[in-house]
Amino acid sequence: MTNSSNKAKIAHNLGLATWFGGALFGQVALNPTISRISDKNERGRVLNEAWGRFNAATFTAIAAALLTWKLGGLKADAELRAPGLSRVKNLLLGGAAITGIASGVLGARIAKEAPADAPEGGTPVEAGTQPAPETPEEAAQSQRLISLTGPSALSLLAGVIAVSAVIENSAPKPRGVLSRLLT
């Protein structure tokens, strides 16, 4: 591999690691633990601030993973090694990007629904993906959708990482018809 390909692979893997790690932390630790805060508006404020801060890293990670896959030579290399898995990775990566970005947009919608008397982003919530009875309806709908998009993105990313590992360990396939017949 060339140095630029190594740089692309490093950026791609760091993007996937950041994206997956953030999604995993949010699903396993942040979203459920937020219910330990006694004030429901404060739960929403902390949740929205934490995700808002991490979204900058997430969107950078998504861009790094997608751009290096498409433009960094990684997709072309994968097509030589495992053409079918390359197509599977395309689908999984696209689905993860759509659900990840949707989660960020939904989170921003929740933060905007804070009552006028609550602190900025202080939309009342029970937990990260569970609305409180007093959660405004649009925010509650967004929270219910996030309870689907968040785990979906995490599952799709796990698939991307697994498929990537198999592709990396695959030998390049012979290219020409004669090469295929002789091997």
C-alpha positions as CSV (number, residue, x, y, z in Angstrom):
1,M,0.0,0.0,0.0
2,T,1.1,3.6,-0.6
3,N,1.6,6.1,2.2
4,S,-1.6,7.9,1.2
5,S,-3.5,4.6,1.4
6,N,-2.2,4.0,4.8
7,K,-3.2,7.5,5.8
8,A,-6.7,6.9,4.4
9,K,-7.0,3.6,6.2
10,I,-5.9,5.2,9.5
11,A,-8.4,8.1,9.1
12,H,-11.1,5.6,8.2
13,N,-10.5,3.4,11.2
14,L,-10.2,6.4,13.6
15,G,-13.5,7.7,12.1
16,L,-15.2,4.3,12.6
17,A,-13.8,4.0,16.1
18,T,-14.9,7.4,17.2
19,W,-18.3,7.0,15.7
20,F,-18.9,3.5,17.2
21,G,-17.4,4.4,20.6
22,G,-19.6,7.5,20.9
23,A,-22.7,5.7,19.9
24,L,-21.9,2.8,22.3
25,F,-21.2,5.2,25.2
26,G,-24.5,7.0,24.6
27,Q,-26.6,3.9,24.4
28,V,-25.0,2.0,27.2
29,A,-24.0,4.7,29.7
30,L,-25.2,8.2,29.0
31,N,-28.8,7.7,27.9
32,P,-29.9,5.4,30.7
33,T,-27.8,7.0,33.5
34,I,-29.3,10.5,32.9
35,S,-32.4,9.3,34.9
36,R,-30.3,9.6,38.1
37,I,-30.6,13.4,37.9
38,S,-33.6,14.3,40.0
39,D,-34.8,17.4,38.0
40,K,-36.3,16.3,34.6
41,N,-35.4,19.6,33.0
42,E,-31.8,19.3,34.2
43,R,-31.7,15.8,32.7
44,G,-32.7,17.2,29.3
45,R,-30.2,20.0,29.6
46,V,-27.3,17.7,30.5
47,L,-28.3,15.2,27.9
48,N,-28.6,17.8,25.2
49,E,-25.4,19.5,26.1
50,A,-23.4,16.3,26.2
51,W,-24.8,15.0,22.8
52,G,-24.4,18.5,21.3
53,R,-20.7,18.6,22.3
54,F,-20.1,15.1,21.0
55,N,-22.0,15.7,17.7
56,A,-19.1,17.8,16.4
57,A,-16.8,14.8,16.8
58,T,-19.4,12.4,15.5
59,F,-20.0,14.4,12.3
60,T,-16.2,14.7,11.8
61,A,-15.9,10.9,12.3
62,I,-18.8,10.2,9.8
63,A,-17.1,12.4,7.2
64,A,-13.7,10.8,7.7
65,A,-15.2,7.3,7.5
66,L,-17.3,8.1,4.4
67,L,-14.7,10.2,2.5
68,T,-11.8,7.8,3.0
69,W,-14.0,4.9,1.9
70,K,-15.2,6.6,-1.2
71,L,-12.3,8.8,-2.1
72,G,-9.3,7.4,-0.2
73,G,-8.8,4.3,-2.3
74,L,-10.2,2.0,0.3
75,K,-13.3,1.0,-1.6
76,A,-11.3,0.2,-4.7
77,D,-8.9,-1.9,-2.7
78,A,-11.9,-3.7,-1.1
79,E,-13.5,-4.4,-4.5
80,L,-10.3,-6.2,-5.5
81,R,-10.3,-8.3,-2.3
82,A,-14.0,-9.0,-1.7
83,P,-16.3,-7.4,-4.2
84,G,-19.5,-8.7,-2.5
85,L,-18.4,-7.6,0.9
86,S,-17.5,-4.2,-0.6
87,R,-21.1,-3.8,-1.6
88,V,-22.3,-4.9,1.8
89,K,-20.0,-2.4,3.4
90,N,-21.5,0.3,1.2
91,L,-25.0,-0.5,2.3
92,L,-24.1,-0.7,6.0
93,L,-22.0,2.5,6.0
94,G,-24.8,4.4,4.2
95,G,-27.4,3.1,6.7
96,A,-25.2,4.0,9.6
97,A,-24.6,7.5,8.2
98,I,-28.3,8.1,7.7
99,T,-29.3,6.8,11.1
100,G,-26.4,8.6,12.8
101,I,-27.2,11.9,11.2
102,A,-30.9,11.4,11.9
103,S,-30.2,10.9,15.6
104,G,-28.2,14.2,15.7
105,V,-31.0,16.1,14.0
106,L,-33.6,14.6,16.3
107,G,-31.5,15.5,19.3
108,A,-31.4,19.1,18.1
109,R,-35.2,19.1,17.7
110,I,-35.5,17.8,21.3
111,A,-33.2,20.6,22.7
112,K,-35.3,23.3,20.9
113,E,-38.5,22.1,22.6
114,A,-37.4,23.2,26.0
115,P,-40.1,25.1,27.9
116,A,-39.6,28.9,28.2
117,D,-39.1,28.7,31.9
118,A,-36.4,25.9,31.7
119,P,-32.7,26.4,31.2
120,E,-31.5,26.3,27.5
121,G,-31.9,22.8,26.2
122,G,-33.8,21.8,29.3
123,T,-36.5,19.7,27.7
124,P,-37.9,17.4,30.5
125,V,-37.1,13.8,30.0
126,E,-37.2,10.5,32.0
127,A,-34.0,9.1,30.3
128,G,-32.1,9.6,27.1
129,T,-34.6,7.9,25.0
130,Q,-37.7,8.0,27.2
131,P,-39.9,11.1,27.3
132,A,-41.4,12.3,30.5
133,P,-45.2,12.9,30.8
134,E,-44.5,16.7,30.5
135,T,-42.2,16.4,27.5
136,P,-43.6,18.5,24.6
137,E,-45.2,16.2,22.0
138,E,-42.7,17.0,19.2
139,A,-39.8,16.4,21.5
140,A,-41.4,13.2,22.7
141,Q,-41.8,11.9,19.2
142,S,-38.2,12.8,18.4
143,Q,-37.1,10.9,21.6
144,R,-39.1,7.8,20.5
145,L,-37.5,7.9,17.1
146,I,-34.0,8.2,18.7
147,S,-34.8,5.1,20.6
148,L,-34.8,3.4,17.1
149,T,-32.1,5.3,15.2
150,G,-29.5,5.2,18.0
151,P,-29.4,1.4,18.4
152,S,-29.8,1.0,14.6
153,A,-26.7,3.1,13.9
154,L,-24.8,1.2,16.5
155,S,-25.7,-2.2,15.0
156,L,-25.0,-1.0,11.5
157,L,-21.6,0.3,12.6
158,A,-20.8,-3.0,14.3
159,G,-21.5,-4.6,10.9
160,V,-19.3,-2.1,9.1
161,I,-16.4,-2.9,11.4
162,A,-16.9,-6.7,11.1
163,V,-17.1,-6.5,7.3
164,S,-14.1,-4.2,7.2
165,A,-12.0,-6.8,9.2
166,V,-13.0,-9.6,6.8
167,I,-12.2,-7.4,3.8
168,E,-8.8,-6.5,5.2
169,N,-7.9,-10.1,5.7
170,S,-9.0,-11.2,2.2
171,A,-6.4,-11.7,-0.5
172,P,-6.7,-9.8,-3.7
173,K,-8.7,-11.7,-6.3
174,P,-7.2,-12.4,-9.7
175,R,-8.5,-9.8,-12.2
176,G,-8.4,-11.3,-15.6
177,V,-10.4,-14.3,-17.0
178,L,-7.2,-16.2,-17.7
179,S,-5.8,-15.4,-14.2
180,R,-9.1,-16.8,-12.7
181,L,-8.9,-20.0,-14.7
182,L,-5.3,-20.7,-13.7
183,T,-5.7,-20.1,-10.0
